[in-house]
Amino acid sequence: MIIGVDIGTSVTKASAIHRDGSVGETASMRSILIQQPGGAVEQDLDSVLESVAAVVRQVAASASEPIEAVAITGQGDGLWLRDAEGRAVRPPISWMDARAASVVARWNTGGDDSVSRQVYRLTGSGLFPGSHAALLNWLSENEPESLHKAAVAGYCVDAVLHNLTGVVTVDASDASLPFLNVNTRSYVAEALELCGVAEWAHLLPQPTESGTIFALNDVGSTLLGLPVGTPVTGGPYDLQACGFGSGTTRLGEGTLVVGTTLSCQVLTDDTTIIPQADPAGMWLCTPDPKLFLRVMPSMVGTASIDWLLSLFDLQPSDLNALLEQSPPGANGVGALSFLSPSGERAPFVDPAARGQFTGLQLRNTRADLARGLCEGLAFAARHCFEEMGLDGDVSACGGGLQSDAWASIFADVLGRPLYLPLDSAVGSRGAAMVAWAGLGAPVDEELWRSQRRRINPDTERTDFYEEAYREYRRSLASARTQWAGRSRP
């Protein structure tokens, strides 16, 4: 078996993954997010390493089979600065961070000649406040001493891998955003220059392929309680790992991840960049050099529902019942789900984007608000998939889909079946799948794909949502005009 580790934004999980795709012992530990004024969101690297150690040790203690490897996946983007030994030179900055919103707002000005559009034409990556580009620029202007102390400007997964193996590296999937040419798998110097961070190019590790095998060193062995030399992989990062773990392995297929963020992604062999398109989303390298993952990750998914439920002193477990108390259309309540302090990054980038509810009347209930917001998130997902050209099955995963009622809304709005994995440890599963391929013993993909259930759309509700979706797009167009008039995000 392989121990798969998924270092999420809100929780770190480890699972025993068996070769037949089944999931055994699972352990989890909540993550600590440090919220600060001005939209700053940070983490503590030592705390993250402690969480990885705790969950791996718990799973390993129950292992009934030899542990072949530790396969790590986790959150992407953000900025995890560290020294040559892997120690943090400042608290890691989360992808949720909003401090660089003004930087992105500046880059978005200038029409076709804006920095955002020029970088998009070079790399296919949309720039947003929590990306490497914006955070490096912000630190260069406001906290250059941290950059001068750093030896590596990386991400969560490679920061953990560095501390377990002593190797400075980054998975090609993580490195894809925002400076990489995914076809050549090399950094684009002009993109660094446009973002004003060329002087820090030496901090970017050289990308390695997903499935590259590393080994625990003495420090990593002590931390995880496993023998020195135990194989370790670091990647792909969580969005891609969730797709693989959910059964998305074929050209044209998509994955819907309803987690803290709402991510829509499609496997493609086409990296053609349309210059006129909104400079949003990204192409990610995959273990197959001829296959790429087109991703549109919205800023908030379940985080917005958690916020709404907290207003009524309700729990996520109450969502299903709430949705069943309100009909399709939420008794006239519509919602735009852009609740992140840093705005939105897909299927458009706008640091000034803000959420809203419309159509409210005195007769509306909290159930209507919940259903309106869940429908709004489903419309946002459809918008993302339309921009990417989905042409195949859609696998779906994430904590939000523990609600069958919400899963049905997604199926109805998309107008196609959703395939939900039977086990929720999809990130760990995907990382383990890639690790076994790296070890030269690939798994039976058809067997793994079979371990999921199907939720079919309802024809009548799908017809209803066609018009509701058009109204959503009209509301969004109107809102974007209002946001454009703001002097600052």
Secondary structure by P-SEA (a helix, b strand, c coil): ccbbbbbcccbbbbbbccccccccbbbbbbbbbbbbccbbbbbbaaaaaaaaaaaaaaaaaaccccccbbbbbbcccccccccccccccccccccccccaaaaaaaaaccccccaaaaaaaccccccccccaaaaaaaaaaccccccccccccccaaaaaaaaaccbbbbccccccccccccccccccaaaaaaaccccccccccccccccbbbbbcaaaaaacccccccbbbcccccaaaaaaaaccccccbbbbbcccbbbbbbbcccccccccccccbbbbbccccccccccccccccaaaaaaaaaaacccccaaaaaaaacccccccbbbbcccccccccccccccccccccccccccccaaaaaaaaaaaaaaaaaaaaaaacccbbbbbbccccccaaaaaaaaaaacbbbbbbcccaaaaaaaaaaaaaaaccccaaaaaaacbbbbbbbaaaaaaaaaaaaaaaaaaaaaaaaaaacccc
